Amino acid sequence: MREVVEAVDEEREAVVPVWRRLRWRRIALVLVGLILVVLLLLWLLRKQIAAEYIDRELARRGVQATYRVKHIGFLSERFDDLILGDPRDPDLTARTVEVRLSWGFRRPRLALIVGRGVRLKGRFADGALRFGQVDRLFPPSGKGGPFRLPDQRVDIADAILRLETPWGRAGIALEGKGNLASGFAGRASIASRSLTLGDCRLARPVAHWAVSTDVLRPHIVGPLRFASLDCGAAGAARDARFDLEATLTPGLDGWRGATGLRAAEARIGARILAAPIGRVSFAGNARDTHGRADVGVAGYRGDGVAAGVTRLVGAYTAQPRDGRFGFTGEADARAVTPPPRVAAGLVSALAGMRGTPIAPIGAAWAQALTRATQRFDAHGMVRVAVDRARGAIRVGELRAVSASGATLAFRGGDGLSYGWPGGGTRIDGQAALSGGGLPDALITLRQARAGGSITGLAHIRPYVAGSSRLALSDIVFSAAPGGSTAFDTVATIDGPFDNGRVTGLTLPIRGRLRPGGGLVVGEHCTTIGFRALQIGSLRLDAARLPLCPTGPALVWKGRGGKIDGGAAIAGLRLHGLLGRSPIAIAASGLRVGLAGPSFAATGLDVRFGPADSPNHVASAAFAGRFVRGGAEGTYGGLGGTLANVPLILSEGAGPWRLSHGAFEATGRMIVADAKVPSRFYPLASPDFRFTLAGDDIRLAGRIVEPTTGTFVANVGIAHRLGSGVGRADIDVPGVRFTPGFQPEKLTRLTVGVVALVDGTLTGNAAIAWGPNGTTSTGTFSTHDMNLAASFGPVEKLTTTIHFTDLLNLVSAPGQEGTVGAIRTGVDVFDGRIRYQILPNLRVKVEAARWPFAGGELSLDETVLDFSQPSEKRLTFHVAGMDAARFIQQMEFSNISATGTFDGRVPMIFDERGGRIVGGHLEARPPGGSLSYVGELTDKQLGAYGKLAFDALKALTYSRLVVDLNGALDGEFVAGIHLDGIARDPAVATIKGGGLKGMLANRALSQLAKIPFKFNIQVRGPFRAVIGTARSLDDPTNLIQSVLPQRLKDQPTTTSVVQPKESEPVR
């Protein structure tokens, strides 16, 4: 048609001769008529012609088709029920297809294709889009070339494309109009049950896009939603939406654009992303896509870490077919919460410092670390690489700021990386820590490979908390893959502990942190030192101590267990001050255990106080454990001396306690005299109590005799170390002496002096000392005490002694005592003694008096020395002794006498006993009488014997002298010198008859009127002689000894007349 029109136009422009115009006009009319006829025929046969043409063209292109020609017009054609492709599985079906033509000079052109109810099948494979036999209708784009949108205007509605892709089947509903190659505008909806992209499965994706084309490039704008994305272990997402704006390549195998995204939840590996949101640009194809991302999540959970709003900004690459993904950019995370126990082991170790000098620092660090790891914000440079189920995250730079103000900056090296699913972590760089109560630290970390050993060097600035200070040398550490971390540093510590403080404590720390919180420190011997150490009032000077572990290490902690450990120190030597007094502490061995914690010392020796009056305490074993507020334990083999107290303590054992600076020990103790020779034997205190608070020492307890348990005294001692002033108080409520408990149980001083003591001793004493010297006083009393002295039994001794110097046993002068009786054989009663105790165990007897047989017995002043074996001289004087009362007092029942006697009786006592030397008693003039009133038992005395005997029955003497010499407990000699005249003139008679008897009787009668002179010597034990006198019934032998020989020769029937219990008397 176009050719016909062109030909007509040409004819109109031709210039022909006029004469020829008419002829050609006729020809033209004919031709026009013919054409009109032809056109009419064609018009009438148009459907048949068109069908034949279409069939030929389809056949030529190899396209199977069925259709129904609905309309053939000059400018349009309409076909209904179009089917292209295999009728059993057509590639395209259409309810109506209308083709609108535009005519040109040569041939008509498809100006517009209108399709309704179109159903098209397509396949995307090998980067090309194919539509089966429909592709044969498209103009060729070059042999083997990619798919191109046809240059064809279309008007499509109710069109659906079923597209098969390597990822799955999708349905695309399309409507719109315009040139498909450029200028098309419409809407497309895409839906699929699921798509598989590599290892990922996309469930129920749905898109509603505005679609347009420009220069063969489709442009898509609109949302894409899917129910879920499941990439297995690599990740997942659900309820996601992408607001897509993309431009595809002409072959539909590439794209460029951006999308906003959001999802209810996403997962990368085991990490959960809550409410992801962001915008991602992209460029690439199904094999490789890259772009930039600015995405964030409302929350994150994974690997024990939780976070709030987290944002990633950076570039990424994705290779879905291979399951690969990469990202490089910045990450910003808010409210990051690490695993609950990420620092539990370290926090536990820090909290375990309670009771140590750095307890405030440990508590501060533990609290700061807990706060810092509870919540923090972090910003870092991040690189992520994912390869199917494997992946890694690398943080090149990191800055974390906690809510507490702690800041951690990490940079340099290869950074921090984490890989999954194995969870391997690698760290390589430098970390700076500051703020939030944590120490300022710079830590360099090196790790050659993930999971390998980590080596590092940490520089930590000195840290102060409260009154504690900790300075650490550069810490060298190495963390092994198994979780064990070795570290080496030197700590210098200043800080307090329970009632104490240490300054300049230097501790080499070399150890290992074990998996599960285990800890080992100090597996080998080391040396620690300090500049000063104070415990209560004890201040120790600088010292260095060698430490050796007693177990696996000085300090260790098992998995999930408590901190334990132990150290041994050999040859401990410490010096310092206790209060204001110097002190020296030594021990042969000291063992310290952290379990408890506890300690034990052997050979402990403590000396404190001024050099001129030191206190000394030694203990064979001293053990204890630290408790809240101090320490407690036990001791054994304790002994020593206390300042100026002249006592030696030994064999002490019992419990002790140190509480808030006050030391207290209780238990049993042996107390002995420090003086040599001792004044008393060792005593025991079963319940003594020793306290040391500040510089105040106190000691109190009961004192008992150790073998019998007899209570002796209560003792209380107080001493001020600073001033050197002290006092000891001794209270003796009453020591009861019985036959089973004698003074020699308590002291040697009474041995050989007194025995058989029966009575009670009471009293009290006070000893005070200070810079000006020592004083000691005391008052002791007895009441009605009975005892046996070397000179005889003493009864009812009552006295009170006031000591002015108790330590040296010195009393004030003029001490008085009363004695009920002294029985030396010649008993004296109701005596009164005045005396003074002198130094060096000497007793000064100032005076002593006894009423004696109507007269008085007195003692000259004398000094008795008990400090050493020596003679003790006592000189007694007898004044005005009445012989009759003496005989009555002596119970001489067969003798009576009168007269008054005076005399002197010197006595000497030593270790061999007592004796009288030069004793002399003499009757005062004019003498007196002496009578023997007993019965004569032997009648064979003869006349002279009877004469002498009768003279003793009634003798008036003018002179009677008794000389006494000899031992009181041995040989004793009494010389009796008597001059007198018989007072009874009765004539003695001799029985018998004859002249002989008469002469004898007459001679005796004459002799009875002459004076008698007796010289009698009595030998024997003193008390036996006295006993003989008391029991004398017949003095015949005494008379016989002084009779002339002739009188002795008178016949007798019994040659011995004497009591059985007496000994020979001369």
Buried (B, 14 or more C-beta within 10 A) or exposed (E): BBEEEEEEEEEEEEEEEEEEEEEEEEEEEEEEEEEEEEBEEEBEEBBEBBBEEBEEEBEEEEBBBEBEBBEBEEEBBBBBBBBBBEEEEBBBBBEBBBBBBEBEEEEBEBBBBBBBBBBBBBBBEEBBBBBBBBBBBBEEBEEEEBBBBBEBBBBBBBBBBBBBBEBBEBBBBBBBBBBBBBEBEBBBBBBBEBBBBBBBBBBEBBBBBBBBBEEBBBBBBBBBBBBBBBBEBBBBBBBBBBBBBBBBBBBBBBBBBBBBBBBEBBBBBEBBBBBBBBBBBBBBBBEBBBBBBBBBBBBBBBBEBBBBBBBBBBEBBBBBBEBBBBBBBBBBBBBBBBEEEBBBBBBBBBBBBEBBBBBBBBBBBBBBBBBBBBBBBBBBBBBBBBBBBBBBBBBBBBBBBBEBBBBBBBBEBBBBBBBBEEEBBBBBBBBBBBBBBBBBBBBBBBBEEBEBBBBBBBBBEEBBBEEBBBBBBEBBBBBBEEEBBBBBBBBBBBBBBBBBBBBBBBBBBBBBBBEEBBBBBBBEEBEBBBBBBBBBBBBBBBBEBBBBBBBBBBBBBBEEEEBBBBBBBEEBEBBBBBBBBBBBBBBEBBBBBBEBBBBBBBBBBBBBBBEEBBBBBBBBBBBBBBBEBBBBBBBBBBBBBBBBBBBBBBBBBBEBBBBEBBBBBBBBBBBBBBEEEBBBBBBBBBEBBBBBBBBBBBBBBBBBBBEEEBBBBBBBBBBBBBEBBBBBBBBBEEBEBEEEBBBBBBEBBBEBBBBEBBBBBBBBBBBBBBEEEBBBBBBBBBBEBBBBBBBBBBBBBBBBBBBBBBBBBBBEEEBBBBBBBBBBBBBBBEBEBBBBBBEEBBBBBBBBBBBBBBBBBBBBEBEBBBEEEEEBBBBBBBBEBBBBBBBBBBEBBBBBBBBBBBBBBBBBBBEBBBBBEEBBBBBEEEBBBBBBEBEBEBBBBBBBBBBBBBBBBBBBBBBBBBBBBBBBBEEBBBBBBBBBBBEEEEBBBBEEEEEEBEEBBBBBBEBBEEEBEBEBEBBBBBBBBBBBBBBBBBBBBBBBBBBEEEBBEBEBEEEEBBBEEBEEBE
